[in-house]
Amino acid sequence: HQLGLDRRRTVDIDAIASRIGTRPNRHLAREIARDAVTLLRNKNGLLPLPPDGPMHIVALLAGDTEDDRSDVDRPGSSATSEPVGTYFSQLLRRRSAGSEILRLSPGSDVREVNEALASIRRADVVILCLFVKVRTASGRIDLPEYLRTFAARVAETNTKFAILAFGNPYIAGNVPDAGSIM
């Protein structure tokens, strides 16, 4: 009703660019994308995490390249890019001071993987933050093999874990054992 579609059912094609492609609309689209979260699965009732209490949270940040960086587009930041997960880590530490932040990359060695798994076994909750982008003409949109294997090993620990997929929603299907996926 507010849009007047009940009175005027056609769209002026020539006017679309002047109404849709405006600077305020692009700013609003960025703000919505930055603030939006989609919960794909919450089988184990893990999410939302309880706001208080002595919970040992391990957040493991992992990407599909050695030096993953993300563009910064938030008010008050002078940086144009930063290592993936930096802002998420800041917010998690603010929420839960005892949180443990770990990183893995395609070049992580056996020792790093085993240390991460040892920390995960001691955790109450694990958040696997997966920074995997859809790359044009790469021929793949799925989870890199090292992350698929690692996620399976996390599931074997029987520690409750959630997947946070940053950048590529298609990777969620590659981790069937995750009770919660966002």
N, C-alpha and C positions, 0 to 999 in steps of 0.2 A: 504494500500500500504506500509506504513512504517513497518508494522509487517511482511511483506513478505508472507502474507496468499495467495496472488495470485500465488506464486511460490511453496510454501510448505504448503499443507493443513493438514498435520498430526502433532500431538503433541507427543513429546517423553515423555511418562508417567514417566519414571525414572528421568527425568531432572526437573520435576515440583517443587519438594521440594527444590532443590538447586537454583531455580530462583524465586519462589513465596514466600517461607518461610524465606527469608533472613531478617536480622536485618533492613537494609534500607527500605525494603518493609513493615515490621511491623510498623516502625516509620512513614512512609508515610500514612499507613492506619489509625493510631491513629490521625495524624494531619488532615486528611480529615474528619474523624468522628467528631473531636473536632470543626472544623470550618464549618461544613455543616449545613445548615438549609433548611427545606422543607416547603414550604408554601402550606398547604392543602386547605385553603379556605380564601378568602378575599372579602366577599360579600359587606361589608360596606365601603370598601376602606380605612380602618383604617391604614393599613400597606403600606408602612413604615410610622412610626410616623414622623411628621414634625421635622426637625433638630433644630429649634429654636422657640422662642415664649413662653409666660407664660402659659404653660400647666401643670395642676395638674394631675400627674400620680400616681395612686395607684397600686403597685405591691403586689399581695398576693401570698405568697409562701406556698404551701401545699403539704404534702406527704401522704404516706399510712402507715407510722409507726411513733411512738412517737419521736424517735431520728434518723431521716433520716440524713445520712451522704453520701457524695459522694467522690470518689477517686479524687485526684488532679493530673492532668497530664498536667501541663502547664509550659512553660519555666519561670524560675525565682522564682518559688514557692518552699519553703523548706518543706511545709506541705504535708503529704501523704493523709490526708482526712480533710474534713471540713463540716459544716452543709450545706445541700443542699441550693442552691441559693445564697451562699456567693459571689461568683465571679460575678454572674448576677447582684446582688445588687450593687456591687462596680461599675460596668460598667454603670448601669442605673443612679446612683447618679452622676457619672462623666458627663454623658450626660445631665441630668436634675436635678439640685441641689435640686429642690423643691419636688422631688419624695418622696412618702411615702411608706415604706416597711412594710408589715404586714405578720404574720405567723399564720397558723392554722395547727392543727394536729388532728388525730382521737380522742384525749382526750380533745380537746378544748370544753369549756363549753358554755352555752347559752350567757353569758355576752360577752365572746370573739367574738363569732359569730355576735352578735348584734353590737358590737363596729366596727367590720370589715365592716359590711353592712352600718353603718352610715358613715364611711370614704368613702366607695365606692359611696354613694349617692352624696357626695360633689366633687367627682373627675370628671375630663373631660374625662379621659380614664382609664380603668382598665386592667391590665395584670394579668391573673390568671396563675401562674407558677405551673404546676402540676408535681410533682416528684413521679411518680408511676412506679415501675419496674415490669417486667414480672418475676415472681418467679417460678422456676422449681418445678413441682409437687404440686403447691399451689391450683390448680383447678380453678384459676381465672386470667383473663388478663384485667379486666375492671376497671372502676373507683369505688373506695370505695363509699358506700352509702352516707356517710357524705359529700363527695365532690360533688356527683351528686346533692344532695339536695341543697347544698350551691350554686352551679353554676346556678341552676334554680332560686334561690332567687336573685342572681346577675342580671340575665336576667330581672326579674321583676322590677328592679330599672330603667330600660331604659337607663342606662349608657352604652356608647360604651365599649365593652370589647373584648379582644383577649385571646385566650388560647395558652400558650406555653407548649407543652407536652415534658417533659424531661424524657427520658428513655423508655416510652411505647407509641408508636404511635396509638395503638388500642383504647386508651381512648377517642380519638377525636370524635368518633361516639356517645359517651355518653353525649355530650353537644351540642345538635342540635341548641340551640339558639345563640351560639357564631358565630358572623359574620366573625371573623378571627381566623384561627387555624394554628399554626406552630408546 
